[in-house]
Amino acid sequence: MEANYEDISLTCKDCGTTFTFTAGEQQFYAEKGFTNQPVRCQSCRKVKKQQRNNNY
């Protein structure tokens, strides 16, 4: 059964910016088995990832 995905507007929990969770991203998340929508925009995700990597 194939799901129909549509772009969704979400709000970043770090900076409050509205960002688009595209249909393609939703399909990718579903294929990887991810069940949660992203909570951060692309730039905040990069910053968070960099902070995580610097702690090791």
C-alpha positions as CSV (number, residue, x, y, z in Angstrom):
1,M,0.0,0.0,0.0
2,E,1.5,3.3,-1.1
3,A,0.9,6.4,0.9
4,N,0.2,9.8,-0.7
5,Y,2.5,12.4,0.8
6,E,2.0,16.2,0.7
7,D,4.3,19.0,1.8
8,I,3.6,19.9,5.4
9,S,4.6,23.2,7.2
10,L,6.3,22.6,10.5
11,T,7.8,25.0,13.1
12,C,11.4,24.5,14.3
13,K,11.5,23.9,18.1
14,D,14.9,25.7,18.4
15,C,14.5,28.9,16.3
16,G,10.7,29.0,15.7
17,T,11.1,29.3,11.9
18,T,8.5,27.6,9.7
19,F,10.0,25.0,7.4
20,T,8.6,22.6,4.9
21,F,8.6,18.8,5.4
22,T,8.4,17.8,1.8
23,A,6.6,14.9,0.3
24,G,10.0,13.4,-0.7
25,E,11.4,13.8,2.8
26,Q,8.3,12.1,4.2
27,Q,8.7,9.2,1.9
28,F,12.4,8.9,2.8
29,Y,11.5,8.9,6.5
30,A,8.8,6.2,5.9
31,E,11.3,4.0,4.0
32,K,13.8,4.3,6.8
33,G,11.2,3.4,9.4
34,F,11.2,6.8,11.1
35,T,7.8,7.4,12.8
36,N,8.4,11.0,14.0
37,Q,8.4,14.2,12.0
38,P,11.4,16.4,12.2
39,V,11.3,19.0,14.9
40,R,14.2,21.2,13.7
41,C,14.8,23.1,10.5
42,Q,17.7,22.2,8.2
43,S,20.1,24.8,9.7
44,C,19.3,24.0,13.3
45,R,19.7,20.3,12.5
46,K,23.2,21.0,11.2
47,V,24.1,23.0,14.3
48,K,22.8,20.3,16.6
49,K,24.7,17.6,14.7
50,Q,27.9,19.6,14.9
51,Q,27.4,20.2,18.6
52,R,26.9,16.4,19.1
53,N,30.1,15.6,17.0
54,N,32.2,18.1,19.0
55,N,31.3,16.4,22.3
56,Y,33.2,13.3,21.3
